[in-house]
Amino acid sequence: MKERIKRILSQREKQTIILTDAPLAPAAVLLPIYERDDEYYILFTKRTEKVEHHKGQISFPGGVCHEGDRDLRDTALRETFEEIGVRPEDVEILGELDKMGTATSNFLITPFVGIIPYPYEFTISRDEIEELVEVPISALLDEKNYHEELGVYQGIPYLGSFFDYKGKMIWGATARILKQFLDLVFGEGDD
């Protein structure tokens, strides 16, 4: 799986997908994948009600670029360490997805896909993260756990993605990033 993801992500031209004309702050997230019991999982976080943006939402670890970050990859790794305690040297970055703009919080998110070891002793920042949400990729690929809804933002129609795993709803930019990853790696037409 690791080599497949690397190959697919390296062979495509990245795009920028935005829904607003507002200025967007650079941010980055890590889409962390690990293998457990011969199955691959994606690790999400559920944000606390204390954070400034996206309170209570299911998201990938990540955040806004800081002045001391060398690049957006560094931002994703730093934020992942701060939020859930995964050390940067323990992440193998496999590639990058399209930059995704958020409509309400005005971030331009660069998603990085990475493999993390498992089991892992996570250290959760309780100010930012309420809980870890571990979802098998097979559940995310199950069409019973996915639906789309047509929405309109600032007069522009868009199709929103929603993943529901055991009552945990993944939506917004996180769902768009996740959908792109799943379509690229597991979509029809790819071997």
FENSUL-V17491 format. One record per residue. N is the residue number from 0. RES is the residue in one letter. OMEGA is omega as a letter, one per 20 degrees, with the letter a starting at -180 (NA if undefined). BURIAL is b if it has 24 or more other ideal C-beta (glycine too) atoms within 12 Angstrom, else e. D_CENTER is the distance of its C-alpha to the mean C-alpha in Angstrom with 2 decimals. Layout:
N/RES/OMEGA/BURIAL/D_CENTER  N/RES/OMEGA/BURIAL/D_CENTER
This chain:
0/M/a/e/17.89  1/K/a/e/16.95  2/E/r/e/19.47  3/R/r/e/18.51  4/I/r/b/14.88  5/K/a/e/16.46  6/R/a/e/19.11  7/I/a/b/17.13  8/L/a/b/14.79  9/S/a/e/17.94  10/Q/a/e/20.06  11/R/r/e/18.40  12/E/a/e/18.79  13/K/r/e/15.73  14/Q/r/e/16.06  15/T/a/e/15.30  16/I/a/b/14.66  17/I/a/b/16.03  18/L/a/b/17.77  19/T/r/e/19.99  20/D/a/e/22.65  21/A/r/e/21.96  22/P/a/e/21.31  23/L/r/b/17.68  24/A/r/e/16.86  25/P/r/b/14.82  26/A/r/b/11.61  27/A/r/b/8.92  28/V/r/b/5.77  29/L/r/b/5.77  30/L/a/b/4.42  31/P/a/b/7.82  32/I/r/b/10.36  33/Y/r/b/13.90  34/E/r/e/17.11  35/R/r/e/19.27  36/D/r/e/22.54  37/D/r/e/22.12  38/E/r/e/18.90  39/Y/a/b/15.31  40/Y/r/b/12.71  41/I/a/b/8.99  42/L/r/b/8.85  43/F/r/b/7.49  44/T/r/b/9.59  45/K/a/b/12.00  46/R/r/b/13.08  47/T/r/e/16.84  48/E/a/e/19.23  49/K/a/e/20.27  50/V/a/b/17.42  51/E/a/e/18.20  52/H/r/b/15.26  53/H/r/b/13.41  54/K/r/e/15.80  55/G/a/e/15.34  56/Q/r/b/12.05  57/I/a/b/9.45  58/S/r/b/6.21  59/F/r/b/4.08  60/P/a/b/7.16  61/G/a/b/8.23  62/G/a/b/10.82  63/V/r/b/13.65  64/C/r/b/15.57  65/H/a/e/18.80  66/E/a/e/22.12  67/G/a/e/22.37  68/D/r/e/19.19  69/R/a/e/20.44  70/D/a/e/17.54  71/L/r/b/13.86  72/R/r/b/13.18  73/D/r/b/15.38  74/T/a/b/13.51  75/A/a/b/10.20  76/L/r/b/12.62  77/R/a/b/14.83  78/E/r/b/12.46  79/T/r/b/11.17  80/F/a/b/14.92  81/E/a/b/15.92  82/E/a/b/13.71  83/I/r/b/14.03  84/G/r/b/16.61  85/V/a/b/15.19  86/R/a/e/17.48  87/P/a/b/16.46  88/E/r/e/19.17  89/D/a/e/17.70  90/V/r/b/14.57  91/E/a/e/15.35  92/I/a/b/13.24  93/L/a/b/13.62  94/G/a/b/12.63  95/E/r/b/10.77  96/L/r/b/9.56  97/D/r/b/11.18  98/K/a/b/11.12  99/M/r/b/10.29  100/G/r/b/12.70  101/T/a/b/12.66  102/A/a/b/16.07  103/T/a/e/16.98  104/S/r/b/15.79  105/N/r/e/16.33  106/F/r/b/13.49  107/L/a/b/12.73  108/I/r/b/9.20  109/T/a/b/9.17  110/P/r/b/6.13  111/F/r/b/7.82  112/V/a/b/8.07  113/G/r/b/10.40  114/I/r/b/12.87  115/I/r/b/13.98  116/P/r/e/17.42  117/Y/j/e/18.36  118/P/a/e/20.16  119/Y/r/b/18.96  120/E/a/e/20.45  121/F/r/b/17.61  122/T/a/e/18.89  123/I/r/b/17.22  124/S/a/b/17.89  125/R/r/e/19.53  126/D/a/e/19.67  127/E/a/b/15.93  128/I/r/b/14.70  129/E/r/b/16.72  130/E/r/e/15.50  131/L/r/b/13.23  132/V/a/b/12.24  133/E/a/b/12.67  134/V/r/b/12.45  135/P/r/b/14.39  136/I/r/b/13.17  137/S/r/e/16.65  138/A/r/b/16.07  139/L/r/b/13.10  140/L/a/b/15.55  141/D/a/e/18.36  142/E/r/e/19.32  143/K/a/e/20.72  144/N/a/b/17.32  145/Y/r/b/16.18  146/H/r/e/17.84  147/E/r/e/17.82  148/E/r/e/19.68  149/L/r/e/21.33  150/G/r/e/20.94  151/V/r/e/22.62  152/Y/a/e/21.55  153/Q/r/e/24.40  154/G/a/e/26.31  155/I/r/e/23.71  156/P/r/e/22.77  157/Y/r/b/19.29  158/L/a/e/17.95  159/G/r/b/15.29  160/S/r/b/13.25  161/F/r/b/13.46  162/F/r/b/12.72  163/D/r/e/15.16  164/Y/r/b/15.33  165/K/r/e/18.48  166/G/r/e/18.48  167/K/a/b/14.90  168/M/r/b/13.66  169/I/a/b/10.09  170/W/r/b/10.69  171/G/a/b/10.51  172/A/r/b/8.01  173/T/r/b/5.11  174/A/r/b/7.66  175/R/r/b/8.57  176/I/a/b/5.68  177/L/a/b/6.02  178/K/r/b/9.68  179/Q/r/b/10.06  180/F/a/b/9.00  181/L/r/b/11.32  182/D/a/e/13.94  183/L/a/b/14.20  184/V/a/b/14.53  185/F/a/e/16.32  186/G/r/e/17.81  187/E/r/e/21.56  188/G/r/e/23.41  189/D/a/e/21.69  190/D/NA/e/23.73
